[in-house]
Every structure is written in structure tokens, then in C-alpha cells.
Amino acid sequence: MSDTVFLLHLNDEPQPVTVRTGESLLEALESAGYRMRKSCRNGVCEICEIGLQRGTVKQRYPSATYNNNNAAENVRVLACTATPLTDVWVNIEGLIAPGEQSVKKLVCDIKGIESLNHDVYRVRLQLPATGSLAIEFNAGQYLDVVLPDGKQASFSIGSAPEQGRDLELHIRHIPDSDMSNAIMDHLKSESTVELELPKGDCFLQAKALNPDTHFIFGAASTGFAQVKSVVEHLLANQVPNPITIYWGARIEEDMYLERLPQQWEAEHANLTFVPVVSEPENSPNWKGRTGLLPEAVLEDFSDLSGVEIFASGSPAMVYALLDAAETRGFNEKQMHSDVFAYAPRG
């Protein structure tokens, strides 16, 4: 005997979800990539309660059969224990479609803050353990730090999604900036901080990559935080793609955590790290590459038509890199950068 299949129609979604024999509404939704509120999965907590607008379902616990033929009314059922007896139409508050992310404001613990060089600090945060406050983000996205007076500042997430609840930020302290001072004062003196995340459309997902694509990462200053998140995500998923990281700084003292990408290079044959200093005259002990980051890329690549570039830095640096790359057969569609969203050219 073949399985009986019913259709689950969701909110205003154009495509229904298929529910097979024995599947609960929640199981069918999760199989299709949807996410919703849930906890115990056995009907006790009632967190997964949804509105049945039309159709008939049988609920395992608490045991009951619900029927609704009036779309103007909602009959409340539990998605985790309800199985359909007909095609059904439901309304689910807070339903998250496949690939969609939910931006949340929540309070995180400040686990530590350490100086990385003369003006950059690494801030370690921990997200709440509560399931209802769980956050999912993609490698390369950013967050907003929200101060008690409501003022906000954006920072790249410097840790990969694989680190779970632990987040890392790289924050440059600018003494002449009231906002920078306020952020640092709060992070050093308080035990918690309010965040809003995730944000940004500039990210990479290991599962969606063409394995033949060569990735070039161009970071300036604390733009390395965003690159760090993406590269650690790619390495954690053992992607075979060639990866070349260029990290530009004005002087040698502006570098920080440079031993980390050096370690990546030593441990992964597909990764190359190229630090570049633009003012060697002010860096007497510097023995590495000198000049501007875009110039270094052009020195190493005669053809950029088959690469994708992930650029993190000031608008001036990003657009200079784009212009330089286009002289080597590069197309703007192959570049990923938050700059395109907050500082579009022209």
C-alpha cells in the first residue's frame, strides 16, 4: 500500500509542504527546511501551538481530533503531535522559511576582553543558552552592539558559526570618538551587553560553493574579523577550494593575530597568507610584502576571471581592489562586500 500524502498550506506561502503518513506537522515542516517555535516535542510545553484554519488533524497528545472548515477562525493545535487527516491550512506565528534568518535583540554575557595590539581588542561573548533565544548566523555576517542609551554600532562577527554560542569581536578603540569610548567603557565595566543579530548579506556557506572556485580574501585592519569567520567556517567544513588571504595594514604594529593565518597556511595546503604593509618606512623591522593590497593582488594574479573576491575594509580599499581586479578580467558580480550595501558608489 502506498503512503497517503496530504498537503500542508502555510500562512501566505505559495507552495504547500508535503506531509507523509505518520509525520507530524512539525516533522514535515522541518523536513522542508522551515523553522518555528518548539521545545519538548511531546505536547507538554505547548510552545508549538499553531492555528488550524481549515482541514482535519488528529492530535496524539493531548488526544483529540480537530476539524475546522471556517477559514475565518483559528482552532489551536500542537504541531509536534498533530498529524493531518486531510489537506490542511494553518497559520504559524514566527514561521521562518528555508534560508530565512530571524534578527533578534538579546542580552549576552561578556566572557572576556583582551588587548591584541596598541588599539585593537578581542571581545569574547556568549549567547544565551535558552532555546527560544537561539541565534543562527552565516559566516561573514555582523551584529550591532546596543548601548543602554539606545545607540548602536556594527561589528563583524569574528568567529565561525561552528563555535556555537561563543562569539568573537575585534574592536578598534578610537580615543577621539565618544561612541568608541562608550562602547569600550561598557565592555570593560559590565558583565552583559545587548546585541542585535545577525545582519548583512555578505557571507559564504561551505555547502553552496563550487569546489573549483579560487577565493581571494582582502582584509584591511579589523576587516580581518570578517575574513576570520569565513575562513574558519570553510576550514571546519574541509572545503578543497584554493584560498588566498591578503591582509593589509598601514604599519607592522597595526597587525594582530597574524600567527593565526600563518598557522592556517602551515596546516592547509590549499591556503596562502599574504600580509602587506603600506608604509614600510615606518615599519623598520618588517620583512614581508610592501605596498597597497590591490597592487599585491595584481602582482600575484595575471587572470582574475575565475576567482571570487571577499573584501572587508573601508569603501576606498574595497573599490580600489575592485577597480584593480577588473583590469585582470574580473567581474563585479564576483565580489562580496558589505561596502556595496552601506556605501554604494555613484
PyMOL commands that set and color helices and strands:
alter all, ss='L'
color gray80, all
select helices_A, chain A and resi 25-31+131-133+161-163+178-189+206-208+221-236+252-254+259-267+280-282+293-300+315-326+332-334+339-342
alter helices_A, ss='H'
color red, helices_A
select strands_A, chain A and resi 5-10+17-20+49-59+64-68+75-78+82-84+88-91+104-115+120-126+142-146+152-156+166-172+192-199+214-220+243-249+271-277+289-290+307-312+335-336
alter strands_A, ss='S'
color yellow, strands_A
deselect
rebuild
show_as cartoon
